[in-house]
């Protein structure tokens, strides 16, 4: 595979390293900076998913229907999506450290407001704040990696960032849920707010945008120039490939963990709250185990990254079809398989960020990765809202209502699959013009078998 020159922007699935930190060996300082950034992101995931695990409690507290409940999360995700591109621009302009601190403070404010919300309108405002704070955290952490770690290590560390972030789901499904049921609504959400406030303070003290001399802000641009920059980033086939790959692998997992998973397992599948929490914990454990494997495959086989995306989409379609085809609750082993396959969606969606990283120059990385992140969350937003409407129309949290509601996933899987195949073809056409042509998969497998 031809190596990309430093002055050339890689535009395809090809792995390329245009930004290298001073050392190829991670230092303790680099790991510390990444670890503190990770703490903020883990807590962001926890704040994002607390409302989902408390969904039934929230419905009772505020007296709202399933459609209104989905409206809460719809609004949160809509704000998340709206803040993506501004967040990416802020990372490029202000640096990851500032954005991480502001994101943590915003998350803390949102959860504290939700804890003491005296009326529904205040709860809505609280989820707006949580969506805005959550929107910038992952992209900000990713912005640290190319400057603190060698490029060849970034794919694996990107995967570790994504999967360790899902520890936040364990925090919401186990200790947060236990505190909610033991101490009540206000102490649980107030404690969650305090955690993000503390993480913001630690970030301010420890995190720097890069080793001395390796980071400088992107130049100030007019609104017209910003629009042109975003259009240029979108036109790169690698950006669009990451967008559709992120969409197809992430939305089912996100909808399940963000809102409808626990109510589905409890109300439709007949599990206890504790059993549902254990499946959520299994989800996170599996994501942690699967993520490094996908990271290594991404690093070693950069021209096959799209196959990872398509395989995960196919696995999701297959297992969901097996669950939804049943006329009654699924056996426990099948629900375990479903959770394991959904867990692969998180690490799989991170592959889209890696494709964007190797398809764009350094000053555009924040914008490019924000565009990729839009893919999964736009799809999640659509499914969340549509499922809430279907559940409301069919009588609420019943087996048949959930069975029909989950069917809205299939058109989006089709769209994502077509998008990956079409943009991959364009990316490989550019590869061929530069003399980079992947060997047929059957030849690669045959050669490995002979060795």
C-alpha positions in Angstrom: 0.0 0.0 0.0 1.4 3.3 -1.0 2.1 5.7 1.9 0.5 9.1 1.7 2.9 12.1 1.5 2.7 14.6 4.4 1.4 17.3 2.1 -1.4 15.2 0.6 -4.7 14.8 2.3 -5.8 11.1 2.3 -9.3 11.0 0.9 -10.3 7.3 1.1 -10.3 4.3 3.4 -6.5 4.3 3.2 -4.8 4.7 6.6 -2.5 7.7 6.7 -0.7 9.6 9.3 -0.2 13.3 8.6 0.2 14.4 12.2 2.7 12.8 14.5 3.4 13.8 18.1 7.0 14.2 19.1 7.3 10.6 20.4 5.8 7.4 19.1 5.7 5.9 22.6 2.8 7.1 24.8 4.1 9.0 27.8 2.5 8.9 31.3 1.5 12.5 30.7 -0.3 11.5 27.5 -2.2 8.7 29.2 -3.1 11.0 32.1 -4.5 13.6 29.8 -6.5 11.0 27.9 -7.7 9.4 31.1 -9.0 12.7 32.5 -10.7 13.5 29.2 -12.2 10.0 29.3 -13.6 10.6 32.8 -15.5 13.6 31.4 -16.8 11.5 28.5 -17.8 8.6 30.7 -19.9 10.9 32.9 -21.4 12.4 29.8 -22.6 9.0 28.7 -24.0 8.5 32.2 -25.9 11.8 32.1 -27.2 10.9 28.6 -28.6 7.6 29.7 -29.9 8.4 33.2 -33.2 9.5 31.8 -33.6 6.3 29.9 -33.1 4.0 32.9 -35.4 6.3 34.9 -37.9 6.3 32.1 -40.8 4.7 34.0 -40.0 6.8 37.1 -40.0 9.9 34.9 -43.4 9.0 33.4 -44.9 8.7 36.9 -43.2 11.8 38.3 -44.3 14.1 35.4 -47.4 12.2 34.5 -46.5 11.8 30.8 -47.4 9.3 28.1 -44.9 7.2 26.1 -45.0 9.7 23.2 -44.2 12.6 25.6 -41.5 10.5 27.2 -39.8 9.9 23.9 -40.3 13.7 23.2 -37.9 14.4 26.1 -35.2 12.2 24.6 -36.0 13.5 21.1 -35.4 17.0 22.3 -32.1 16.0 24.0 -30.8 14.2 20.9 -32.1 17.1 18.6 -30.0 19.5 20.7 -27.1 17.1 20.5 -27.3 17.0 16.7 -27.7 20.8 16.5 -24.6 21.3 18.6 -22.4 18.8 16.7 -21.0 21.1 14.0 -20.6 24.1 16.3 -18.9 21.8 18.7 -16.5 20.5 16.1 -15.6 24.1 15.1 -15.0 25.0 18.7 -12.6 22.1 19.2 -10.7 23.2 16.1 -10.7 26.9 17.2 -10.6 26.9 21.1 -9.0 23.5 21.7 -10.3 20.3 23.3 -9.5 21.4 26.9 -11.8 24.4 26.9 -14.6 22.5 25.2 -14.3 19.6 27.7 -14.6 22.0 30.7 -17.6 23.9 29.2 -19.3 20.6 28.3 -18.9 19.2 31.9 -20.3 22.4 33.4 -23.3 22.4 31.1 -24.0 18.7 31.9 -23.8 19.4 35.6 -26.2 22.4 35.2 -28.7 20.3 33.3 -28.8 17.4 35.7 -29.0 19.7 38.7 -32.0 21.5 37.1 -33.7 18.1 36.4 -33.2 17.1 40.0 -35.2 20.1 41.3 -37.5 20.7 38.3 -40.8 21.8 39.8 -42.7 21.5 36.6 -42.4 19.8 33.2 -41.1 22.9 31.4 -38.0 23.0 33.7 -37.4 19.3 33.0 -37.5 20.0 29.3 -34.9 22.8 29.7 -32.7 20.4 31.8 -32.6 17.9 28.9 -31.7 20.7 26.5 -28.7 21.5 28.7 -27.7 17.8 28.9 -27.9 17.4 25.1 -25.7 20.5 24.6 -23.1 19.4 27.0 -23.0 15.8 25.8 -22.7 16.9 22.2 -19.1 18.2 22.5 -17.5 15.7 24.8 -16.6 12.8 22.5 -15.4 15.0 19.7 -13.3 16.9 22.2 -11.6 13.8 23.5 -10.9 12.6 20.0 -9.3 16.0 19.3 -6.7 15.2 21.9 -5.5 11.9 20.4 -3.6 12.9 17.2 -1.5 15.3 19.2 -0.7 13.1 22.3 -0.3 9.7 20.6 1.4 8.3 17.5 -0.9 8.0 14.5 -0.5 4.2 14.3 -1.9 4.0 17.9 -4.9 6.3 17.3 -7.3 3.7 15.8 -7.0 1.5 18.9 -7.1 4.4 21.4 -10.1 5.8 19.5 -11.9 2.4 20.0 -10.9 2.4 23.7 -12.3 5.9 24.1 -15.6 4.7 22.6 -15.9 1.6 24.6 -14.7 2.9 28.0 -17.1 5.7 27.5 -19.9 3.1 27.8 -18.9 2.5 31.4 -21.2 5.5 31.8 -24.1 3.2 31.0 -23.1 0.9 33.8 -23.0 3.9 36.1 -26.6 4.9 35.1 -28.0 1.3 35.1 -26.5 0.1 38.4 -25.4 2.7 41.0 -27.5 5.6 39.7 -30.6 3.4 39.4 -30.0 1.9 42.8 -29.6 5.4 44.3 -32.8 6.6 42.5 -34.8 3.8 44.0 -33.2 4.0 47.5 -33.0 7.7 48.0 -35.3 9.2 45.4 -35.2 11.5 42.4 -33.5 14.6 43.8 -30.5 12.9 45.5 -29.8 10.7 42.4 -29.8 13.5 39.8 -28.0 15.9 42.2 -25.2 13.4 42.7 -24.9 12.9 38.9 -24.6 16.7 38.5 -21.8 16.8 41.1 -19.8 14.2 39.3 -19.7 16.2 36.1 -18.8 19.4 37.9 -15.9 17.6 39.6 -14.7 16.2 36.3 -14.7 19.7 34.7 -12.5 21.0 37.6 -10.0 18.1 37.1 -10.0 18.7 33.4 -9.1 22.4 33.9 -6.2 21.4 36.1 -4.7 18.5 34.1 -5.7 18.5 30.4 -3.7 20.4 27.8 -4.5 20.5 24.1 -1.2 18.9 23.2 2.5 18.7 24.1 4.2 22.1 23.9 4.3 23.4 20.3 2.0 20.7 18.8 -1.3 22.6 18.8 -2.4 25.9 17.4 -6.0 27.1 16.9 -7.5 27.1 13.5 -7.8 30.6 12.0 -10.9 32.7 12.6 -13.3 32.3 9.6 -16.4 34.2 8.5 -19.7 32.5 8.4 -19.4 32.1 4.6 -15.9 30.6 5.0 -17.2 28.2 7.7 -20.0 27.0 5.4 -17.5 26.4 2.6 -15.2 24.5 4.9 -18.0 22.2 6.0 -19.1 21.7 2.4 -15.5 20.7 1.4 -15.3 18.2 4.3 -18.6 16.7 3.4 -17.6 16.3 -0.3 -14.7 14.0 0.6 -15.9 10.4 0.1 -14.2 9.3 3.3 -16.3 11.7 5.3 -19.5 10.5 3.8 -18.4 6.8 4.2 -17.8 7.4 7.9 -21.2 9.2 8.1 -23.2 6.3 6.7 -21.1 3.7 8.5 -21.7 5.5 11.8 -25.4 5.7 11.0 -25.9 2.0 10.3 -23.9 0.6 13.2 -24.9 3.1 16.0 -28.6 4.0 16.0 -30.1 0.7 17.1 -27.7 0.5 20.0 -28.3 4.1 20.9 -32.1 3.9 20.8 -31.9 0.7 23.0 -29.6 2.2 25.6 -30.9 5.8 25.5 -34.5 5.2 26.2 -36.4 2.1 25.0 -34.2 -0.8 26.0 -35.0 -1.0 29.7 -38.8 -0.4 29.2 -38.8 -3.0 26.5 -37.1 -5.6 28.5 -39.3 -5.0 31.6 -42.7 -4.3 30.0 -42.6 -6.4 26.8 -40.1 -9.2 27.7 -41.2 -9.6 31.3 -37.8 -9.2 33.0 -37.4 -7.6 36.4 -35.7 -4.3 36.7 -32.6 -6.0 38.1 -32.4 -8.5 35.3 -32.7 -5.6 32.7 -29.9 -3.8 34.5 -27.7 -6.9 34.3 -28.3 -7.1 30.6 -27.3 -3.4 30.3 -24.1 -4.3 32.2 -23.5 -7.2 29.9 -23.8 -4.8 27.0 -21.0 -2.6 28.3 -18.7 -5.6 29.2 -19.2 -7.0 25.7 -18.4 -3.5 24.1 -15.2 -3.4 26.2 -14.2 -6.8 24.9 -15.2 -6.3 21.3 -13.8 -2.8 20.9 -10.0 -3.6 21.0 -10.6 -6.4 18.5 -12.2 -3.9 16.1 -9.5 -1.4 16.8 -6.8 -3.8 15.9 -8.6 -4.9 12.7 -9.1 -1.3 11.8 -5.4 -0.5 12.2 -4.1 -3.6 10.4 -6.7 -3.7 7.6 -7.5 0.0 6.8 -8.8 -0.9 3.3 -11.3 -3.3 4.8 -12.9 -1.0 7.3 -16.1 -0.7 5.3 -16.5 -4.5 5.6 -16.5 -4.2 9.4 -19.3 -1.7 9.1 -21.4 -3.8 6.8 -20.9 -7.0 8.9 -22.1 -5.3 12.1 -25.2 -3.9 10.3 -25.9 -7.4 8.9 -25.6 -8.9 12.4 -28.0 -6.3 13.9 -30.6 -7.0 11.2 -30.3 -10.8 11.6 -30.7 -10.8 15.4 -33.5 -8.3 15.6 -35.4 -10.2 13.0 -35.0 -13.4 15.1 -36.4 -11.5 18.2 -39.2 -9.7 16.5 -40.4 -12.8 14.5 -41.4 -14.5 17.7 -45.1 -14.3 18.8 -44.2 -14.1 22.5 -41.3 -13.0 24.7 -37.9 -14.2 23.5 -35.9 -16.8 25.5 -33.3 -15.3 27.7 -30.4 -16.7 25.6 -31.7 -14.8 22.5 -31.9 -11.6 24.5 -28.3 -12.1 25.5 -27.4 -12.6 21.9 -29.3 -9.4 21.0 -27.4 -7.4 23.7 -24.0 -8.8 22.5 -24.7 -7.9 18.9 -25.9 -4.4 19.9 -22.7 -4.0 21.9 -20.7 -4.4 18.7 -22.5 -1.3 17.4 -20.7 1.1 19.6 -17.1 0.0 18.6 -18.4 -0.4 15.0 -19.6 3.2 14.8 -16.1 4.4 16.0 -14.7 3.0 12.7 -16.5 5.9 11.0 -14.5 8.4 13.0 -11.3 6.6 12.0 -12.2 6.8 8.3 -12.9 10.6 8.8 -9.6 11.0 10.5 -7.6 9.5 7.6 -9.7 11.4 5.1 -9.2 15.0 6.3 -6.4 17.4 7.2 -5.7 18.2 10.8 -7.4 21.6 10.9 -10.7 20.0 9.7 -10.7 17.0 12.1 -13.2 18.4 14.6 -15.7 19.3 11.8 -15.2 16.0 10.0 -15.8 13.9 13.1 -18.8 16.0 14.0 -20.3 15.3 10.6 -19.7 11.5 11.1 -21.3 11.7 14.5 -24.4 13.3 12.9 -25.1 10.1 11.0 -25.9 7.8 13.9 -27.6 10.5 16.0 -29.9 11.7 13.2 -31.0 8.1 12.7 -31.4 7.7 16.5 -33.5 10.8 16.6 -35.8 9.6 13.9 -36.3 6.1 15.4 -36.8 7.5 19.0 -39.6 9.8 17.8 -41.2 7.3 15.5 -41.2 4.5 18.2 -42.8 6.9 20.7 -45.6 7.6 18.2 -46.1 3.9 17.4 -46.2 2.9 21.1 -48.7 5.7 21.8 -51.0 4.7 18.9 -50.9 1.0 19.9 -51.7 1.2 23.6 -48.4 2.0 25.3 -45.7 -0.4 26.7 -47.2 -3.7 25.5 -45.5 -6.6 23.7 -47.3 -6.1 20.4 -46.8 -2.3 20.5 -43.0 -2.7 21.0 -42.8 -5.4 18.4 -44.3 -3.0 15.8 -42.3 -0.1 17.0 -38.9 -1.8 16.6 -39.7 -2.4 12.9 -39.0 1.3 12.1 -35.3 0.4 12.2 -35.3 -1.5 8.9 -35.6 1.4 6.4 -32.6 3.1 8.1 -30.4 0.0 7.9 -31.2 -0.1 4.2 -30.3 3.5 3.7 -27.1 3.2 5.6 -26.0 0.0 3.7 -26.6 1.7 0.3 -24.7 4.8 1.5 -21.7 2.7 2.6 -21.6 0.8 -0.7 -22.0 3.8 -2.9 -19.4 6.1 -1.0 -17.0 3.2 -0.7 -17.0 2.8 -4.5 -16.2 6.5 -4.9 -13.5 6.3 -2.3 -11.9 3.3 -4.0 -12.0 5.1 -7.4 -9.9 7.8 -5.9 -7.6 5.2 -4.4 -7.1 3.6 -7.9 -6.2 7.0 -9.4 -3.4 7.2 -6.8 -2.3 3.7 -7.4 -3.8 2.2 -4.2 -5.9 -0.9 -5.2 -7.0 -3.3 -2.5 -6.4 -7.0 -3.3 -9.6 -9.1 -3.7 -10.7 -10.5 -0.3 -10.5 -14.1 -1.6 -6.8 -13.6 -2.5 -6.0 -12.2 0.9 -7.8 -15.1 2.7 -6.1 -17.6 0.4 -2.7 -16.1 1.2 -3.3 -16.2 4.9 -4.5 -19.8 4.7 -1.3 -20.8 2.9 0.9 -19.1 5.5 
